[in-house]
Amino acid sequence: MRNLLVEIGVEDLPASQCKDIYNQMMDFLPKILSEYRLVYKDIDYILTNRRIGFILNNVNEYQERSFIEKKGPPVNKAFDVNGNVTNELVGFLKNVGIDLNSFNRDISIEQIEGLEIKRIGDKEYIFYKLEQESKNIKDILPDIVNKFISSFRFEKTMYWYDKKVRFIRPIRWIVVMLDNESIEFDILNLKTSNSTYGHRIFSNKVLRIRDVSKYTEILREAGVIIFADERRNIILDSISKYELKNDLKAVIYDEFLDLLVYMYEYPVLVDSNFNEDYLDLPDEIIINVLINQQKFIPLKKGDNIINSFLVFKEGIVEDKEILSYNYRKVVEARFRDSLHLLEEDEKVPLASRVPKLKNISFYEKLGSLYDKTMRIKNIAIYLSDLLIEDARIKDSIIKAAHLCKADRDTKIVFEFPNLQGVIGRYIALRQGEDQIVANAIYEHYLPDSLENPKFPSDYPGIIVGIADRIDTLIAFYSIGFRISGSKDPFGLKRTFAQLILLLHNFRLPINLESIFRYSYNLLKDKNYSDKIEVTVPFSTIIRDLKEFFFNRVEDNLKLESYRYDFIRSVLHILFCRYKQGIEILEFINDIFNKDDETLKNVALLSKRLKNIIFNDYFRNIKVKSEFDSDFDSDSDSIFKYLYRKYNNIDIIDYPENLDFIKIDKQLFDNNTEFELINFVENNKELYLSNISKGKYEEAFEFIKNLAKYVDNYFTNVMIMVEDKQKRLNRILTLYYVFLLTTKFADFSQLSFK
């Protein structure tokens, strides 16, 4: 057993990409080692801003034994009736390197090394088992190292000696060692060796590694901690000790911590402070300057930002006071600039900035930010009319929508783009705007995270946030962009996911399809979007958005421990009436826990209806698949609400109105037909009213009784009769009943053992 070291020395790596490099390495390196049949104990991954590599501990010197098995012809085709070898067998043997002429005529197949007969099913086949050569690890190291380097994937790459050879940064040295032996070979215009380099500032000289076991300590003495986890622990331990000693709390999050881990090869903590007067700046500006611009760590006393901060630097701290003073000067200069910009921006009323948004492009093909603001405002008014009765709240929503992007015209947001909304709220309050409006200017960007979301505190922030996201989605979709796999350059997947979070958190009774259509029509209205050329039909857009919605909502609700089939039964309702869909889902869950037999009976009957209508009947008629299209005949056009595939789930298009179905009672010739349709007509309005009022117990009672009538219908009425008019009329009756039940839920989606 030996220890293998591979170190790729590079020019400074961008710290922001190092976490991804580390994850890539952890993903593909074990696969490469497996491919080359290396047996080892474990892997230590090496990654700093100057070196990428790994140590294989206790690796076998030779590849693991391996066999390749090749299947030949069946025995009955390998030999003729006289037992002679056929050309098919000769060809197979030649292919695996065996010449029959070199063997005695009397030798059997089993006596030839590597050949055997195996039975598969009821046939016997000739097999050849070939042992692969077990090479010494030294012989395959050039291939392993080359594959290791070429397996990384980067958004941007560089070349340094050959345009065909690219990497994230130029490679300057490569170390390859087995224990105390340097393995030398030529690669990428370099020769591998046992020579590495110490810390770029404190010990930038050639270091000879005499043994892999000494590598870590040699580099540590030269100012380099090679393992990311060790640097992470040093950073966290230093912060923790400072917090404990000074009764303070550092403002640090995972992404920022990852950045610090890869910014330094030997991180050391220094503390500093700034003039208290700058605490008058909004906390977000202070944090933004310290973290995003300077990569310093803000500190809090309780919930309040204080005028102290922490800095990590490379290597040894020789004069802490001078360092602290220099950091203070840098930070205060930034704060002075921010304060000046903020004071200048406050002089201009936010409302007067709105027309200036005409000079800021939203997107090249989607007009200006002013156009977008006006569309947001219109969608917000539309939503307010649906959801809000209080006139004062409506006024606040409209004003917040009008001002929501105004801070994009400020100099401070130009300097700190990630503070849009924060600055708008701050300036609005300084200019005497109502708190509820000012909060909405900031909160309409919430939730800002999908993992640990924060939500708006009041209706203006909620409504404007929904309006903004709806406009973004429909605008980009209307010109041909869409959510597609992992590619999402405009953040549409995130935008829709945030919209779904808002719907779910606030249980809003919103019909997404209606609002999407309203937004789409605004884009086509030249008063709001004079430079936009809508190229995608709404039917295509709504189908794509439903696809994503159903998939995302199902995944979200599964995390809340709802059964997948219960979720699918209400997906069509969730898209059109989210609040009601969630309430019905909870009701179905409760019914299942109390009376699963009743629910099972309803589900079985619903499946039977679905099979007769959609399988037995529809497969015999031609139906176009386009949305909002006419069918090939008058009778076929009745079946406008069809199941469509969304993520391979059959989901019915929500039937808003059932008046399109006309049932001819004159074609009835059985009392059972009258009993069913009379029950429906006498109870339908109350049933629908109960659903709209949230009286789900009463609505489900109707469905239970309806199930009995339908069961009786199946017993006493022949559906597929010869008379085409009667057959269609009976199918229509069942279709009407089925669609009526889907107003509550699509019970045919439920699964029971």
Rosetta blueprint (number, residue, H / E / L):
1 M L
2 R E
3 N E
4 L E
5 L E
6 V E
7 E E
8 I E
9 G E
10 V E
11 E L
12 D L
13 L L
14 P L
15 A H
16 S H
17 Q H
18 C H
19 K H
20 D H
21 I H
22 Y H
23 N H
24 Q H
25 M H
26 M H
27 D H
28 F H
29 L H
30 P H
31 K H
32 I H
33 L H
34 S H
35 E H
36 Y L
37 R L
38 L L
39 V L
40 Y L
41 K L
42 D E
43 I E
44 D E
45 Y E
46 I E
47 L E
48 T L
49 N L
50 R L
51 R E
52 I E
53 G E
54 F E
55 I E
56 L E
57 N E
58 N E
59 V E
60 N L
61 E L
62 Y E
63 Q L
64 E L
65 R L
66 S E
67 F E
68 I E
69 E E
70 K E
71 K E
72 G E
73 P E
74 P E
75 V H
76 N H
77 K H
78 A H
79 F E
80 D L
81 V L
82 N L
83 G L
84 N L
85 V E
86 T L
87 N H
88 E H
89 L H
90 V H
91 G H
92 F H
93 L H
94 K H
95 N H
96 V L
97 G L
98 I L
99 D L
100 L H
101 N H
102 S H
103 F L
104 N L
105 R L
106 D L
107 I L
108 S L
109 I H
110 E H
111 Q H
112 I L
113 E L
114 G L
115 L E
116 E E
117 I E
118 K E
119 R E
120 I E
121 G L
122 D L
123 K E
124 E E
125 Y E
126 I E
127 F E
128 Y E
129 K E
130 L E
131 E E
132 Q E
133 E L
134 S L
135 K L
136 N E
137 I H
138 K H
139 D H
140 I H
141 L H
142 P H
143 D H
144 I H
145 V H
146 N H
147 K H
148 F H
149 I H
150 S H
151 S L
152 F L
153 R L
154 F L
155 E L
156 K L
157 T L
158 M E
159 Y L
160 W L
161 Y L
162 D L
163 K L
164 K L
165 V L
166 R L
167 F E
168 I L
169 R L
170 P L
171 I E
172 R E
173 W E
174 I E
175 V E
176 V E
177 M E
178 L E
179 D L
180 N L
181 E E
182 S E
183 I L
184 E L
185 F L
186 D E
187 I E
188 L L
189 N L
190 L E
191 K E
192 T L
193 S E
194 N L
195 S E
196 T E
197 Y E
198 G L
199 H L
200 R L
201 I L
202 F L
203 S L
204 N L
205 K L
206 V E
207 L E
208 R E
209 I L
210 R L
211 D L
212 V H
213 S H
214 K H
215 Y H
216 T H
217 E H
218 I H
219 L H
220 R H
221 E H
222 A L
223 G L
224 V L
225 I L
226 I L
227 F L
228 A H
229 D H
230 E H
231 R H
232 R H
233 N H
234 I H
235 I H
236 L H
237 D H
238 S H
239 I H
240 S H
241 K H
242 Y H
243 E H
244 L H
245 K H
246 N H
247 D L
248 L L
249 K E
250 A E
251 V L
252 I L
253 Y L
254 D H
255 E H
256 F H
257 L H
258 D H
259 L H
260 L H
261 V H
262 Y H
263 M H
264 Y L
265 E L
266 Y L
267 P E
268 V E
269 L E
270 V E
271 D E
272 S E
273 N E
274 F L
275 N L
276 E H
277 D H
278 Y H
279 L H
280 D H
281 L L
282 P L
283 D H
284 E H
285 I H
286 I H
287 I H
288 N H
289 V H
290 L H
291 I H
292 N H
293 Q H
294 Q L
295 K L
296 F L
297 I E
298 P E
299 L E
300 K E
301 K E
302 G L
303 D L
304 N E
305 I E
306 I E
307 N E
308 S E
309 F E
310 L E
311 V E
312 F E
313 K E
314 E E
315 G L
316 I L
317 V L
318 E L
319 D L
320 K H
321 E H
322 I H
323 L H
324 S H
325 Y H
326 N H
327 Y H
328 R H
329 K H
330 V H
331 V H
332 E H
333 A H
334 R H
335 F H
336 R H
337 D H
338 S H
339 L H
340 H H
341 L H
342 L H
343 E H
344 E H
345 D H
346 E H
347 K L
348 V L
349 P L
350 L H
351 A H
352 S H
353 R H
354 V H
355 P H
356 K H
357 L H
358 K H
359 N H
360 I L
361 S E
362 F L
363 Y L
364 E L
365 K L
366 L L
367 G L
368 S E
369 L H
370 Y H
371 D H
372 K H
373 T H
374 M H
375 R H
376 I H
377 K H
378 N H
379 I H
380 A H
381 I H
382 Y H
383 L H
384 S H
385 D H
386 L H
387 L H
388 I L
389 E L
390 D L
391 A H
392 R H
393 I H
394 K H
395 D H
396 S H
397 I H
398 I H
399 K H
400 A H
401 A H
402 H H
403 L H
404 C L
405 K L
406 A H
407 D H
408 R H
409 D H
410 T L
411 K H
412 I H
413 V H
414 F H
415 E H
416 F L
417 P H
418 N H
419 L H
420 Q L
421 G L
422 V H
423 I H
424 G H
425 R H
426 Y H
427 I H
428 A H
429 L H
430 R H
431 Q L
432 G L
433 E L
434 D L
435 Q H
436 I H
437 V H
438 A H
439 N H
440 A H
441 I H
442 Y H
443 E H
444 H L
445 Y L
446 L L
447 P L
448 D L
449 S L
450 L L
451 E L
452 N L
453 P L
454 K L
455 F L
456 P L
457 S L
458 D L
459 Y H
460 P H
461 G H
462 I H
463 I H
464 V H
465 G H
466 I H
467 A H
468 D H
469 R H
470 I H
471 D H
472 T H
473 L H
474 I H
475 A H
476 F H
477 Y H
478 S H
479 I L
480 G L
481 F L
482 R L
483 I L
484 S E
485 G L
486 S L
487 K E
488 D L
489 P L
490 F L
491 G L
492 L H
493 K H
494 R H
495 T H
496 F H
497 A H
498 Q H
499 L H
500 I H
501 L H
502 L H
503 L H
504 H H
505 N H
506 F H
507 R L
508 L L
509 P L
510 I L
511 N L
512 L H
513 E H
514 S H
515 I H
516 F H
517 R H
518 Y H
519 S H
520 Y H
521 N H
522 L H
523 L H
524 K H
525 D L
526 K L
527 N L
528 Y L
529 S L
530 D L
531 K L
532 I L
533 E L
534 V L
535 T L
536 V L
537 P L
538 F H
539 S H
540 T H
541 I H
542 I H
543 R H
544 D H
545 L H
546 K H
547 E H
548 F H
549 F H
550 F H
551 N H
552 R H
553 V H
554 E H
555 D H
556 N H
557 L H
558 K H
559 L L
560 E L
561 S L
562 Y L
563 R L
564 Y H
565 D H
566 F H
567 I H
568 R H
569 S H
570 V H
571 L H
572 H H
573 I H
574 L H
575 F H
576 C H
577 R L
578 Y H
579 K H
580 Q H
581 G H
582 I H
583 E H
584 I H
585 L H
586 E H
587 F H
588 I H
589 N H
590 D H
591 I H
592 F H
593 N H
594 K H
595 D L
596 D H
597 E H
598 T H
599 L H
600 K H
601 N H
602 V H
603 A H
604 L H
605 L H
606 S H
607 K H
608 R H
609 L H
610 K H
611 N H
612 I H
613 I H
614 F H
615 N H
616 D H
617 Y H
618 F H
619 R H
620 N H
621 I L
622 K L
623 V L
624 K L
625 S L
626 E L
627 F L
628 D L
629 S L
630 D L
631 F L
632 D L
633 S L
634 D L
635 S L
636 D H
637 S H
638 I H
639 F L
640 K L
641 Y L
642 L L
643 Y E
644 R E
645 K E
646 Y E
647 N L
648 N L
649 I E
650 D E
651 I E
652 I E
653 D L
654 Y L
655 P L
656 E L
657 N L
658 L L
659 D L
660 F L
661 I L
662 K L
663 I L
664 D L
665 K H
666 Q H
667 L H
668 F L
669 D L
670 N L
671 N H
672 T H
673 E H
674 F H
675 E H
676 L H
677 I H
678 N H
679 F H
680 V H
681 E H
682 N H
683 N H
684 K H
685 E H
686 L H
687 Y H
688 L H
689 S H
690 N H
691 I H
692 S H
693 K L
694 G L
695 K L
696 Y H
697 E H
698 E H
699 A H
700 F H
701 E H
702 F H
703 I H
704 K H
705 N H
706 L H
707 A H
708 K H
709 Y H
710 V H
711 D H
712 N H
713 Y H
714 F H
715 T H
716 N H
717 V L
718 M L
719 I L
720 M L
721 V L
722 E L
723 D L
724 K H
725 Q H
726 K H
727 R H
728 L H
729 N H
730 R H
731 I H
732 L H
733 T H
734 L H
735 Y H
736 Y H
737 V H
738 F H
739 L H
740 L H
741 T H
742 T H
743 K L
744 F L
745 A L
746 D L
747 F H
748 S H
749 Q H
750 L L
751 S L
752 F L
753 K L
